[in-house]
Amino acid sequence: MKENANKEAYQFFFLFFFILSLIFEPCAQEAPEKEEYVILLHGLARTSRSMAKLEKNLSQQGYSVINMDYPSTKHTVEFLAEEYLGRIIKRCSGVAHSKVHLVTHSLGGIIVRYYLKYHQLSNLGRVVMLSPPNQGSEIVDYMKDTPLYKRINGPAGQQLGTDKNSIPLRLGPVDFELGVIAGNRTFDPLFSLMIPGPDDGKVSVKRAKVAGMADFLIMRYSHSFVMQKDDVIEQVIHFLKHGSFRHTVYDTADENMR
């Protein structure tokens, strides 16, 4: 009798723990939470330090941020896209259930456009470009043949004009979810004389646009420091989360005047 009682007890406990395992097994088998990366690309003749404030704020929002440092003045746009951006994207794409967003300043936007024109990225999220020369810049047309410009800005700097050799003009419309922020304040009056219409000292508001973009916003900042402004950073985060900027009456008025 005692042996039968022990056997029944063992069967009871086995059945009890088996039922518990069935109850909690779905939780154990749930897919891991999706990782969201943001790759930051600085502008021409800058470093990743220029994007440090963006990096900090995006990290606080829960994104895994890669603040990419690359030799912007040493190589062509094509080389920088394939050898530097491509390497980082492959690293992020190797993580299961990941999504990859990109936030760029100036030249960084053209590097992203070049890469995405020739590479399909299945886990691509959203892209925000700050002051991008999406249709080139007249500054390059005027300055590219001068020795000082060549020495400071290198091969990629030669490719950002508005003539037949312009990389941006050869890339065509974008086919990804893109938000563009352009500046309309300048601290470079000499450069601004070379640029028709409102500009940020390096790129005109008009030439920051590109066909296919999802949203466009003009903000009252200059080219060099737009990425460090608190309200610009807020707009970047809003677009990454919602696919649009937070427009105000003043933004709309600015846009209607362009």
Buried (B, 14 or more C-beta within 10 A) or exposed (E): EEEEEEEEEEEEEEEEEEEEEEEEEEEEEEEEEEBBBBBBBBBBBBBBEBBBBBBEBBEEBEBBBBBBBBEBBEBBBBBBBBEBBBEBBEEBBEBEEBBBBBBBBBBBBBBBBBBBBEBEBEBBBBBBBBBBBBBBBBBBBBBBEEEEBBEEBBBBBBBBBBEEBBBBBEBEEBEBBBBBBBBBBBEBEEBBEBBEEBBBBBBBBBBBBBEEBBBBBBBBBBBBBBBBBEEBBEBBBBBBEEBBBEEEEEBEEBBEEB
